Amino acid sequence: MKPAAARHRTDTTASALLAEAKRLGVSAALLGGAIDAALWIGPVVRLCDFKSPGGELTEAQSKLVARGCPVHFVSDVPQLEALVAEMKREALR
């Protein structure tokens, strides 16, 4: 059986945004499946999916969001920087 990540199509922005997250001081674990990665700073964790600009949610992602799963969808560096800034503020509380 293939791992979940092998079945998941990665958006073209994912590699660059993941590298930028690490450059900004965020730890990351690739998840595959409906969510690309878990990002964390200390105990502050965010589920994140990297979307190409104009990319749409998959059916699985829509279901997660409908059930209240706090997934952050990031398409560009400014969105990632804002998410990381929020995480850093929370980590300092």
C-alpha positions in Angstrom: 0.0 0.0 0.0 1.3 3.5 -0.9 1.5 6.1 1.8 -1.2 8.8 1.8 1.3 11.4 0.5 2.0 9.3 -2.6 -1.7 9.6 -3.6 -1.9 13.3 -2.9 -1.3 15.8 -5.7 0.8 18.7 -4.4 0.1 22.2 -5.5 2.9 23.9 -7.4 3.3 26.4 -4.5 3.8 23.8 -1.8 7.6 23.4 -2.0 8.3 27.1 -2.0 5.9 27.9 0.8 7.2 25.0 2.9 10.8 26.3 2.5 9.7 29.8 3.4 7.9 28.5 6.5 11.1 26.9 7.6 13.1 30.0 6.8 10.6 32.0 9.1 11.4 29.6 12.0 8.4 27.3 11.8 8.8 23.5 12.1 6.8 21.4 9.7 5.7 17.9 9.1 4.2 16.8 5.7 0.9 15.0 6.2 -0.3 14.2 2.7 -3.9 13.5 2.1 -6.4 16.4 2.5 -4.0 18.6 4.4 -0.4 19.3 3.2 1.3 20.0 6.5 1.3 20.6 10.2 3.2 23.8 11.1 4.3 24.5 14.7 6.2 26.8 16.9 6.5 25.3 20.3 3.0 24.2 21.4 1.3 26.4 18.7 0.2 24.2 15.8 -1.6 25.0 12.6 -2.9 22.6 10.0 -2.0 24.1 6.6 -2.8 23.4 3.0 -0.8 25.1 0.3 -3.0 26.2 -2.6 -2.0 27.5 -6.0 -3.5 30.9 -6.6 -7.1 30.3 -7.6 -6.9 26.7 -6.4 -10.1 25.2 -5.1 -10.8 23.0 -2.1 -11.0 19.3 -2.7 -14.1 17.4 -1.6 -12.2 16.0 1.4 -11.1 19.5 2.4 -14.6 20.9 2.1 -15.9 18.1 4.3 -13.2 18.9 6.9 -14.0 22.6 6.9 -17.7 21.8 7.2 -17.0 19.7 10.3 -15.1 22.6 11.9 -11.5 21.5 11.2 -9.3 24.6 11.5 -7.4 24.3 8.2 -5.4 27.3 7.0 -5.2 27.7 3.2 -2.1 29.5 2.1 -1.4 30.6 -1.5 1.4 33.1 -1.2 4.2 34.4 1.0 2.3 37.3 2.5 -0.5 34.9 3.7 2.2 32.6 5.2 4.0 35.5 6.9 0.7 36.6 8.5 0.0 33.1 9.7 3.5 32.7 11.1 3.2 36.2 12.8 0.0 35.1 14.5 1.6 31.8 15.6 4.6 33.7 17.1 2.3 36.1 19.0 0.4 33.1 20.4 3.6 31.3 21.3 4.7 34.3 23.4 1.6 34.4 25.5 
